[in-house]
């Protein structure tokens, strides 16, 4: 598994030239739910550097789950294209969850490479995008690149610089080591910052909840091989820490997605099918490929 450091892709001009040479489009999608405290700064930072100064990105899209705060308003004011998840593919029904937003992003966004970022990053920097799309631009053998980083955990006794990622260390890493050892070298399998080629994302199912990141890794490895997955060190990510109750619910959703991918495991009731199985998607992206370009 290839591992990179974000400083290898720190020059947006170099990545812009490579993107133009290949003639491809790049999209960033931020799934949100009540992120008014961080979303404006995230959008403004990325737009200023990666669209205005260096047009590396062809679109910056926020897909929202129905925030009750000012998330959508602030994102739009800062220059993002904002969509309610429920307004995308409405004929396929409405479900709630992060994975639902990501699945609909594959339909809504038009890039050949899609980059996903969580909406609660407190120390946003272009490296969160450049570090994950960069390896895909320079290495055609890679199809999916995860970010990893230190995640400080705020506690009553102070800050534990490596205390984040509790679900990863307690649950996901032991499961991967036992059942999918080829994925055990991933430092942060649950990272919300990653990029992938459309040709892969459109061929895998999406759990609609927090099981989506775990399922992606297993399904991508089965589809194109673990050697097509890379990872990039993004140094540090600051975000809000979730309660144990929240982490417990997340863990249950991850287990559902994980067990559904074991031989003889139960089917998951909370999954969306691969986009390639939808006529709406085929009409949009494969009936006339040139018409679907950004």
N, C-alpha and C positions, 0 to 999 in steps of 0.2 A: 504494500500500500504506500503510495507516494505521499510524502509530507512536505509541506512548504511553509515559508514564513511570509507574512504579508508584505514585508519590505521588498521582496522580490517583484512585487507588482505595484510599487508605490507611485510610479509615474503614469498618470492617466493619459498623457499624450502618447506614450508607447502603446498602451492598450487600445486607444482610439485608432491609431494607425493600423494595428493588427485587425481590429474589428472591421475597419473599412476595407482592408485587403481581402478579408474573407467574405465580405458582402453580407454580413448577418446583422440581425437586430437583437438588442438586449433590453430586457424588461426587469424592473424591480417591483415586487409586490410586498406590501406591508399589511398583514391581517390585523385588525384592531377590534377591541371592545373596551370602551371607556379608558382611553389613553390620552386625555387632554393635557396631562402634565408633561408629556414628552413628544407627542407627535409633530407639533409645529417645528420644533428644533430639528428633528430627524429629517423631515421633508425639506426644510430650508437648507440644511447642510448638504444633503445629497444633490438637490437641485442646483445650488450655486456652483458646486465643484464639478459635478458629473453630467450636467445638462447645459448650463449657461457657459461656463469657462471651457470645459472639455466635453463635447457631446458624446460621451461614452454610452449613456443611456438613451434609449429611444422613447421610453415611457416610465413614469413613476406612478404606480397605482396603489391606492389604499382601498382594501375591501373590508367593509365594516359589518359586524354581526348585529348591529342595532344598538349602538351606544346611546346611553341616556344623558351623557355629558356633551361637551362641545368638540368631541374628537373629529367628526366629519367636517364641521365648520372650519376648525383650525387647519385641518389638512388641506382643504380646498383653498383657503386663504394663502397658504404657504406654497401652493403651486402643484399639488398632487391632483391626479384624476381620482375622484372618489366615487365608489359604487357601494350600494347596499348589497350584501350577499343575496338577500331575498329577491332582488330584482334581476339576478343573473340566472338564466335557464329556469324561469319560473314554472315552466311546464313539467319540470322534474321534481317539483315539490320543494319544501323548505325544511332544512335541518339546522341545528345549532352546533357550533363548535369550530375550533381552529382548522381542523382538517377540511371541513366544508368550505371555508374561505379559500384554502389552498387549492382544492379541487376546482372550484369555480374560477380561480386565477388562471388555470391552464386554458380555460375557455376564453376568459376576458382579455388576458394579456396576449400580445401578438409577437413577442420575441422568440427567436430561435433558442436563446438561453434565458431562463427565468431565474432570478435571484430573489430569495425570500429573506426578510428581516422581521424580527419581532418589533412590536410598537412601543416597548417600554425601555429601550436602550437609553441609559442616562449619560453615556459618554460617546455619543455618536461621532463617527469619523468616517471619511470615505473608505478607509481600509476594510470596513465590514462588507463593502461591496467589491472593491478591487481585489481583495484577498481571496474571494471565492470564485469570481468570474475569471480572474487572471489565469489560473491553471487550465480552465476549459478553453481559453483562447490560444494558449501556447501548446497544448498537448491534446491532439485529436483522439488519443486513446482513453482519455478521461471523459466520463459522462455525468458525474455527480461529485460535488466537492463540499464537504462540511467544514464549517469554521469551528475552532476550539480556542479556549481562553481561560485565564484565571477568573473566578467568579467570587468576589468577596462576599462573605456572609456577615451581616450586621447582627450582633448578639449583645446581650446585656453586659457582658464582660469586655466588649470591644468588637473589633473587626477581625474575623478570621479570613485571611486573604485567599484561602483555598477551601472555604467551608461551603461554597455553593455546589450545585450538582449532586444533591443528596439522593435523589431518585436514581440517578445514573450509577452511583457507587454502591448503593444498597440493593438495587433491583436489576437494572438493565445490564450492567457490565457482567455480573455473575451469570445471567441468562445467556448472554452472547458467548461467553467463554465456554459454557457447557454445550450449547446447541448450535451455535454458528461461530466457531472459533476464528474463521477467516475474517470476521468483523470485529474481533476483540481488540485489535490495535487502534481502533478509533478512540480518540481521547474523550470526545463528548458526543456520543451518538444522539443525544436529545437536543443538541444545539438548534436554535431556531434560525440561525444564519447559515444559509447554504445556497448553492446554485446548481442547476441541472439543465441538461439539454431537453428541449421539448420532445424530441423523438423518444426519449425514455419516459418522461412524465406522462405522456399521453397513453402509455401502454400499461400502466400499473393502477391498481385500485387505491382509493384513499379512504381510510377510516375518517369519520367526520369529527373526531375528537382528538385528544392528545396522544392517541396511539399512532398518529400519522407519521411521525418522524421514525419511530421504530420500524413500522411496516415498510416505509420507503427503503431503508437499508437492506432489509431481507429481500424485498421484491426486486430491487435493482440488482443485487448480487445474483439472484437467480436468473434475471433476465439477460444481463450483459457480463456478469462475473464481478467478483469483489475487486479485481485488479482495475476495474473502471471507476472505482470510488477513491477519491483523494481527500486530503484534509489540510487545512491551513491554520497556522498559529496566528491568531488575531490579538495576542497579548492579553488584554483585560476587557471584560464586559461588566459594566455596572448596571444593575436593574433592581427592581423591587423583589424582595424575597417573599416567597409564598408561605402561608401557614401550613402546619402539619396536616390539617384537615384538607386543604387544597391538594397537597402532595399525595395524600391518601387516595383522593378521587382520581388524580392523574395516574397513579400507579395501577389502579384498577382498570382504567381504560387501556393502558399500555399492555397489561396482561391479556386483556381480551384480544387485542390485535396480534400479540405474540403467539398465543395458543392457537389462534386461527391459522397460523402459518406452520404449525407442526404437523407431521403426518398423522392423519386421523383426528386432528383437532377439531373443535366445534366451529361452525361458521359464525362469523361476527355479524351481528344485526345492524351495526353502525358503520357500514362501508358504502362508498360510492364506486361504481364500476369504472374501468378504464375509459378515458374520454374517447378512445378509438371505437368504442361500442355505441356511441351516440350519433345518430344521424345529424343532429344539430351541429356537432363538432366537425364531422366529416364535411358537411356543406360549407362550413366556415373556413376550414384550413386545408382541405384536401381536394375539394371539387375544383377550385381555382387557386392554387397556392400563391400566385403573385398578388391576387386581390387581398390576401390576408396579411400582407406585409405592413409594417408600421409606415 
